[in-house]
């Protein structure tokens, strides 16, 4: 049934909004015919909601790629800091006239252990976590396309 004045059928207007990525929101305004059955209306609204969810996943994926690159840079930096620290310790060992193979002192051993723990966390937890998140989001986005 159309409105005689403007030729438009009566409709319900909906506004859906949601988080899209870590720092953005998106709002969609749309209408459905007033004579649409509630079950069909729900399906339509669910489709729109799914599009918002997909946009959110795309933004989260972009953020996850950035976080992965940052974690990989942290790993390289931590490896370099550990190598520099150990080299300095070995140099001090040699110049102090100590005999035998290098053996870090208590505080030196603690510092090297701290570097090793940071490396282990990045290698075993942080980087694989970002890679798993990225893979899952890519599968989810491809399935929603």
C-alpha positions as CSV (number, residue, x, y, z in Angstrom):
1,X,0.0,0.0,0.0
2,X,1.5,3.3,-1.0
3,X,1.1,6.8,0.3
4,X,-0.8,9.0,-2.2
5,X,1.3,12.1,-1.5
6,X,4.8,10.7,-2.1
7,X,4.3,7.2,-3.4
8,X,6.2,5.6,-0.5
9,X,4.9,2.6,1.3
10,X,4.7,2.8,5.1
11,X,7.7,1.4,6.7
12,X,9.4,0.9,10.0
13,X,12.7,2.7,10.3
14,X,15.5,1.1,12.3
15,X,18.8,2.5,13.5
16,X,21.6,0.0,14.4
17,X,24.9,1.1,15.7
18,X,27.9,-0.8,16.9
19,X,31.6,-0.8,17.6
20,X,33.7,-1.1,14.5
21,X,37.3,-1.8,15.5
22,X,38.9,-0.5,18.7
23,X,38.3,3.2,18.1
24,X,35.3,3.6,15.7
25,X,31.6,3.2,15.7
26,X,29.2,2.8,12.8
27,X,25.6,3.5,12.5
28,X,23.2,2.2,9.9
29,X,19.7,3.5,9.4
30,X,17.3,1.4,7.2
31,X,13.6,0.8,6.7
32,X,11.5,-2.3,6.3
33,X,8.0,-2.4,4.9
34,X,5.4,-2.0,7.6
35,X,3.5,-5.1,6.3
36,X,6.6,-7.3,6.6
37,X,6.0,-10.3,8.9
38,X,7.9,-10.0,12.2
39,X,10.0,-13.2,11.5
40,X,11.1,-11.8,8.2
41,X,11.8,-8.4,9.8
42,X,14.0,-10.2,12.3
43,X,15.9,-12.0,9.6
44,X,16.5,-8.7,7.8
45,X,17.7,-6.9,10.9
46,X,20.0,-9.9,11.6
47,X,21.5,-9.5,8.2
48,X,22.2,-5.8,8.8
49,X,23.7,-6.6,12.2
50,X,25.9,-9.2,10.6
51,X,27.3,-6.6,8.2
52,X,28.2,-4.4,11.2
53,X,29.9,-7.3,12.9
54,X,31.9,-8.0,9.7
55,X,33.0,-4.4,9.6
56,X,34.1,-4.7,13.2
57,X,36.1,-7.9,12.4
58,X,37.8,-6.2,9.5
59,X,38.9,-3.3,11.7
60,X,40.0,-5.7,14.5
61,X,42.0,-7.7,11.9
62,X,43.8,-4.5,10.8
63,X,44.6,-3.8,14.4
64,X,45.8,-7.3,15.0
65,X,48.2,-7.1,12.0
66,X,49.7,-3.9,13.5
67,X,50.0,-5.5,17.0
68,X,51.7,-8.6,15.4
69,X,54.2,-6.3,13.6
70,X,54.9,-4.5,16.9
71,X,55.4,-7.8,18.7
72,X,57.8,-9.0,16.1
73,X,59.7,-5.8,16.4
74,X,59.8,-6.2,20.2
75,X,61.2,-9.7,19.7
76,X,64.0,-8.4,17.5
77,X,64.7,-5.6,19.9
78,X,64.7,-7.9,22.9
79,X,67.1,-10.3,21.1
80,X,69.4,-7.4,20.4
81,X,69.2,-6.1,24.0
82,X,70.1,-9.5,25.3
83,X,73.0,-9.9,22.9
84,X,74.4,-6.5,23.9
85,X,73.9,-7.2,27.6
86,X,75.7,-10.5,27.4
87,X,78.5,-9.1,25.2
88,X,79.0,-6.4,27.7
89,X,79.1,-8.9,30.6
90,X,81.6,-11.0,28.7
91,X,83.8,-8.0,28.0
92,X,83.7,-7.0,31.6
93,X,84.6,-10.6,32.6
94,X,87.6,-10.6,30.2
95,X,88.9,-7.1,31.2
96,X,88.6,-7.8,34.9
97,X,91.1,-10.6,34.7
98,X,88.8,-13.4,35.7
99,X,90.0,-16.9,34.7
100,X,88.0,-19.6,33.0
101,X,84.8,-19.5,31.0
102,X,82.4,-16.7,31.4
103,X,79.8,-17.2,34.1
104,X,77.4,-14.3,34.9
105,X,77.2,-13.0,38.5
106,X,73.9,-13.1,40.4
107,X,72.6,-9.8,39.1
108,X,73.9,-10.5,35.6
109,X,72.3,-13.9,35.6
110,X,69.0,-12.3,36.7
111,X,69.2,-9.7,33.9
112,X,69.9,-12.4,31.3
113,X,67.0,-14.5,32.7
114,X,64.7,-11.5,32.5
115,X,65.6,-11.1,28.8
116,X,65.1,-14.9,28.3
117,X,61.7,-14.7,29.9
118,X,60.7,-11.8,27.7
119,X,61.8,-13.6,24.7
120,X,60.0,-16.8,25.7
121,X,56.7,-14.8,26.3
122,X,56.9,-13.2,22.9
123,X,57.8,-16.4,21.1
124,X,55.4,-18.8,22.9
125,X,52.5,-16.6,23.8
126,X,52.2,-13.1,22.3
127,X,53.2,-13.7,18.6
128,X,51.3,-17.1,18.3
129,X,48.3,-15.4,19.9
130,X,48.2,-12.6,17.4
131,X,48.7,-15.1,14.5
132,X,45.8,-17.2,15.8
133,X,43.6,-14.2,16.1
134,X,44.5,-13.1,12.6
135,X,43.8,-16.5,11.1
136,X,40.5,-16.8,12.9
137,X,39.4,-13.3,11.8
138,X,40.5,-14.0,8.2
139,X,38.4,-17.2,8.1
140,X,35.4,-15.4,9.7
141,X,35.6,-12.5,7.2
142,X,36.0,-14.8,4.2
143,X,33.0,-16.8,5.3
144,X,30.9,-13.7,5.7
145,X,31.8,-12.2,2.3
